[in-house]
Amino acid sequence: MTETTHTQTTPPGAAGRPRSPEFRLAADALRGLWQDLFHDAFAYRPLPRAAADGPIGRHLSGRTQEYAAWAPHATVTAVGGVAALIALADNYLGPSAVVCALLALVPVLLTLVRPAGAFWLSLAATTATAIAASSSWSQWPWLPSSFLSHLMVLTVVAVRTRPRTAAWMWALTALYGFWAEAAFGWEHYDTDVGPMLILSALILLVVTVRQTRRQAQQEVTAQQTETAVERSRRTLLEERTTIARELHDVVAHHMSVVAIQAEAAPYRVENPPPELENAFATIRENAVAALTELRRVLGVVRAEDYEAPDAPQPTLADLDGLLANVREAGLAVEKAVTGAVRELPQGVELSAYRIVQEALSNTLRHAPGAGARVEIGYVLGGLGLRIVNGPPPAPALVKPSPGAGHGITGMRERVSMLGGEMTTGPTAGGGYEVTVFLPVVTATEDTA
């Protein structure tokens, strides 16, 4: 229930008093009456054409099917014409015959464009017809033409609106009929309020049941469509989960083999040089580290009760270890830090580490033998990163990487998640540059 603030004189003790259920029910009912039959009653709402695949159109074809789309309009017009003919015959084609015919026809035609307004016009036309009719008043308040016209108006408006509107129209018709019978019924032989209420109740009941059934079918269809979409989405997720599990098993197996082979290789060579032992040790360490990261990322899809490892996530404090690792892999890299080093939020620290890691990995893949430089700037509003590498010494010998090229995309996703900015592109010297800014909200900004 919508509450509207307004100024009024409140009796003592009434402030804050809860409304009774009866009062709320009556208020909701009156609000429904206002919305259905009073608010913007004469708004232009043309009756749409029938669907080509409807009950009639599906059995036709060509131009006949196009004409069948206007069947509802033709039916309403035909009934209005019959009501007009009854008015002409009932008035013996006298001077008032044309007036009564128009009063019977116009409300019916108005249902095609302004349904709520047609109901009010039909009640007014009923009274006007009774006054203008030249024949004796054997019935009251609906003459034969008005009787048919008002029934048609009730039917069409009920079809075009909600069931609640049909109930309100029937109640107002009953109220009008009882008022007319009490005020003027004594002058007439018989009243037709009872037949009007009984016939209109039956017609509106049929229309309401039909609308409720159609609405239920639409809801079921929409629910079935949504269920099919959800089922398709769930199937896709299950397939992705299966692929992720298989990927985890395959890659974990091969990385384990790499680690074992790297650990056993120095023992297969008699008196291996120290450089060879260090190289195999680096390979094993990288394989074990990659296997740990793989289990952390993809292990969650293996079981519902999977628990992530307790190992802490890397931060910028672990960056020296990463640089030492890539130096052992043959990449000459330098690091420069500007600004006052401080502890940043965990998400910023982890994203910065991963961005540097991915940028240096791209340098190893796409520019082997080139030097790189990592610049870290601690500024007042956040953290700045710049990873730049030079051109490869022998570009003709660089083989294209077989990867799918998701490294830059992954970095952009991390930066976008933190609301930062990122630019990438080749440098003037033939190298490549990645520039990132990750904002950090200070305590003062967060409070403000």
Solvent accessible surface area in square Angstrom, and as a share of the most:
residue,aa,sasa,rsa
1,M,134,0.60
2,T,111,0.65
3,E,157,0.70
4,T,103,0.60
5,T,138,0.80
6,H,119,0.53
7,T,139,0.81
8,Q,113,0.50
9,T,135,0.78
10,T,63,0.37
11,P,87,0.54
12,P,137,0.86
13,G,64,0.62
14,A,25,0.19
15,A,85,0.66
16,G,83,0.80
17,R,151,0.55
18,P,116,0.73
19,R,141,0.51
20,S,53,0.34
21,P,87,0.55
22,E,123,0.55
23,F,93,0.39
24,R,100,0.36
25,L,132,0.66
26,A,54,0.42
27,A,22,0.17
28,D,67,0.35
29,A,40,0.31
30,L,114,0.57
31,R,85,0.31
32,G,2,0.02
33,L,25,0.12
34,W,141,0.49
35,Q,94,0.42
36,D,19,0.10
37,L,0,0.00
38,F,90,0.37
39,H,108,0.48
40,D,83,0.43
41,A,12,0.09
42,F,113,0.47
43,A,19,0.15
44,Y,135,0.51
45,R,105,0.38
46,P,68,0.43
47,L,34,0.17
48,P,96,0.60
49,R,121,0.44
50,A,39,0.30
51,A,63,0.49
52,A,60,0.46
53,D,102,0.53
54,G,11,0.11
55,P,110,0.69
56,I,101,0.51
57,G,5,0.04
58,R,152,0.55
59,H,143,0.64
60,L,64,0.32
61,S,85,0.55
62,G,53,0.51
63,R,162,0.59
64,T,73,0.42
65,Q,51,0.23
66,E,97,0.44
67,Y,139,0.53
68,A,15,0.11
69,A,9,0.07
70,W,121,0.42
71,A,29,0.22
72,P,49,0.31
73,H,28,0.13
74,A,62,0.48
75,T,76,0.44
76,V,9,0.05
77,T,62,0.36
78,A,60,0.47
79,V,36,0.20
80,G,0,0.00
81,G,27,0.26
82,V,75,0.43
83,A,0,0.00
84,A,12,0.09
85,L,115,0.57
86,I,59,0.30
87,A,1,0.00
88,L,45,0.22
89,A,72,0.56
90,D,42,0.22
91,N,3,0.02
92,Y,173,0.66
93,L,135,0.67
94,G,23,0.22
95,P,134,0.84
96,S,19,0.12
97,A,1,0.01
98,V,93,0.54
99,V,74,0.43
100,C,0,0.00
101,A,9,0.07
102,L,93,0.46
103,L,42,0.21
104,A,2,0.02
105,L,41,0.20
106,V,67,0.39
107,P,2,0.01
108,V,0,0.00
109,L,61,0.30
110,L,33,0.16
111,T,0,0.00
112,L,25,0.12
113,V,46,0.27
114,R,77,0.28
115,P,4,0.02
116,A,6,0.04
117,G,0,0.00
118,A,0,0.00
119,F,0,0.00
120,W,68,0.24
121,L,58,0.29
122,S,3,0.02
123,L,19,0.09
124,A,59,0.45
125,A,6,0.05
126,T,3,0.01
127,T,49,0.28
128,A,39,0.30
129,T,3,0.02
130,A,1,0.00
131,I,126,0.64
132,A,33,0.26
133,A,13,0.10
134,S,72,0.46
135,S,20,0.13
136,S,91,0.59
137,W,81,0.28
138,S,61,0.39
139,Q,70,0.31
140,W,17,0.06
141,P,1,0.01
142,W,0,0.00
143,L,8,0.04
144,P,58,0.36
145,S,3,0.02
146,S,6,0.04
147,F,37,0.15
148,L,51,0.25
149,S,4,0.03
150,H,0,0.00
151,L,18,0.09
152,M,28,0.12
153,V,0,0.00
154,L,1,0.01
155,T,32,0.19
156,V,13,0.07
157,V,0,0.00
158,A,0,0.00
159,V,62,0.35
160,R,57,0.21
161,T,37,0.21
162,R,125,0.46
163,P,47,0.30
164,R,91,0.33
165,T,3,0.02
166,A,3,0.02
167,A,64,0.49
168,W,51,0.18
169,M,0,0.00
170,W,85,0.30
171,A,43,0.33
172,L,31,0.15
173,T,0,0.00
174,A,10,0.07
175,L,120,0.60
176,Y,32,0.12
177,G,0,0.00
178,F,112,0.47
179,W,141,0.50
180,A,1,0.01
181,E,65,0.29
182,A,88,0.68
183,A,40,0.31
184,F,85,0.35
185,G,11,0.11
186,W,194,0.68
187,E,87,0.39
188,H,20,0.09
189,Y,194,0.74
190,D,87,0.45
191,T,32,0.19
192,D,6,0.03
193,V,3,0.02
194,G,36,0.35
195,P,69,0.43
196,M,0,0.00
197,L,19,0.10
198,I,111,0.56
199,L,77,0.38
200,S,1,0.01
201,A,39,0.30
202,L,101,0.50
203,I,55,0.28
204,L,10,0.05
205,L,109,0.54
206,V,101,0.58
207,V,12,0.07
208,T,35,0.21
209,V,86,0.50
210,R,114,0.42
211,Q,31,0.14
212,T,74,0.43
213,R,157,0.57
214,R,109,0.40
215,Q,99,0.44
216,A,46,0.36
217,Q,85,0.38
218,Q,112,0.50
219,E,101,0.45
220,V,78,0.45
221,T,80,0.46
222,A,62,0.48
223,Q,121,0.54
224,Q,116,0.51
225,T,79,0.46
226,E,110,0.49
227,T,60,0.35
228,A,48,0.37
229,V,72,0.41
230,E,73,0.33
231,R,125,0.46
232,S,73,0.47
233,R,129,0.47
234,R,127,0.46
235,T,62,0.36
236,L,81,0.40
237,L,96,0.48
238,E,100,0.45
239,E,93,0.41
240,R,143,0.52
241,T,44,0.25
242,T,67,0.39
243,I,109,0.55
244,A,19,0.15
245,R,99,0.36
246,E,98,0.44
247,L,89,0.44
248,H,17,0.07
249,D,70,0.36
250,V,82,0.47
251,V,48,0.28
252,A,12,0.09
253,H,108,0.48
254,H,105,0.47
255,M,46,0.20
256,S,31,0.20
257,V,58,0.33
258,V,64,0.37
259,A,10,0.08
260,I,111,0.56
261,Q,90,0.40
262,A,4,0.03
263,E,89,0.40
264,A,32,0.25
265,A,19,0.15
266,P,24,0.15
267,Y,185,0.70
268,R,176,0.64
269,V,70,0.40
270,E,152,0.68
271,N,134,0.69
272,P,28,0.18
273,P,67,0.42
274,P,93,0.58
275,E,125,0.56
276,L,58,0.29
277,E,77,0.35
278,N,98,0.50
279,A,48,0.37
280,F,48,0.20
281,A,49,0.38
282,T,16,0.09
283,I,78,0.40
284,R,87,0.32
285,E,109,0.49
286,N,54,0.28
287,A,2,0.02
288,V,59,0.34
289,A,54,0.42
290,A,44,0.34
291,L,16,0.08
292,T,54,0.31
293,E,50,0.22
294,L,29,0.14
295,R,117,0.43
296,R,35,0.13
297,V,97,0.56
298,L,31,0.16
299,G,2,0.02
300,V,88,0.50
301,V,38,0.22
302,R,113,0.41
303,A,46,0.35
304,E,186,0.83
305,D,118,0.61
306,Y,67,0.26
307,E,147,0.66
308,A,67,0.52
309,P,55,0.34
310,D,145,0.75
311,A,50,0.39
312,P,121,0.76
313,Q,57,0.25
314,P,20,0.12
315,T,38,0.22
316,L,18,0.09
317,A,91,0.70
318,D,69,0.36
319,L,1,0.00
320,D,82,0.43
321,G,49,0.47
322,L,15,0.08
323,L,2,0.01
324,A,46,0.35
325,N,50,0.26
326,V,12,0.07
327,R,112,0.41
328,E,114,0.51
329,A,59,0.45
330,G,56,0.54
331,L,3,0.01
332,A,73,0.56
333,V,7,0.04
334,E,102,0.46
335,K,77,0.33
336,A,24,0.19
337,V,63,0.36
338,T,90,0.53
339,G,53,0.51
340,A,80,0.62
341,V,106,0.61
342,R,92,0.34
343,E,162,0.73
344,L,10,0.05
345,P,70,0.44
346,Q,121,0.54
347,G,37,0.35
348,V,7,0.04
349,E,14,0.06
350,L,38,0.19
351,S,2,0.01
352,A,0,0.00
353,Y,21,0.08
354,R,37,0.14
355,I,0,0.00
356,V,0,0.00
357,Q,57,0.25
358,E,47,0.21
359,A,5,0.04
360,L,0,0.00
361,S,34,0.22
362,N,26,0.13
363,T,5,0.03
364,L,59,0.29
365,R,109,0.40
366,H,96,0.43
367,A,6,0.05
368,P,63,0.40
369,G,57,0.55
370,A,5,0.04
371,G,37,0.35
372,A,8,0.06
373,R,89,0.32
374,V,0,0.00
375,E,48,0.22
376,I,8,0.04
377,G,14,0.13
378,Y,20,0.08
379,V,74,0.42
380,L,156,0.78
381,G,36,0.34
382,G,0,0.00
383,L,0,0.00
384,G,20,0.19
385,L,3,0.02
386,R,78,0.28
387,I,5,0.03
388,V,25,0.14
389,N,18,0.09
390,G,25,0.24
391,P,70,0.44
392,P,25,0.16
393,P,102,0.64
394,A,41,0.32
395,P,90,0.56
396,A,102,0.79
397,L,141,0.70
398,V,40,0.23
399,K,168,0.71
400,P,124,0.78
401,S,35,0.23
402,P,139,0.88
403,G,56,0.54
404,A,83,0.64
405,G,62,0.60
406,H,130,0.58
407,G,18,0.17
408,I,49,0.25
409,T,65,0.38
410,G,29,0.28
411,M,4,0.02
412,R,104,0.38
413,E,112,0.50
414,R,77,0.28
415,V,4,0.02
416,S,83,0.53
417,M,136,0.61
418,L,46,0.23
419,G,57,0.55
420,G,17,0.17
421,E,126,0.56
422,M,23,0.10
423,T,88,0.51
424,T,39,0.23
425,G,19,0.18
426,P,112,0.70
427,T,39,0.23
428,A,118,0.92
429,G,61,0.59
430,G,48,0.46
431,G,6,0.06
432,Y,83,0.32
433,E,45,0.20
434,V,6,0.04
435,T,53,0.31
436,V,3,0.02
437,F,75,0.31
438,L,0,0.00
439,P,45,0.28
440,V,18,0.11
441,V,101,0.58
442,T,45,0.26
443,A,84,0.65
444,T,110,0.64
445,E,106,0.47
446,D,112,0.58
447,T,124,0.72
448,A,118,0.92
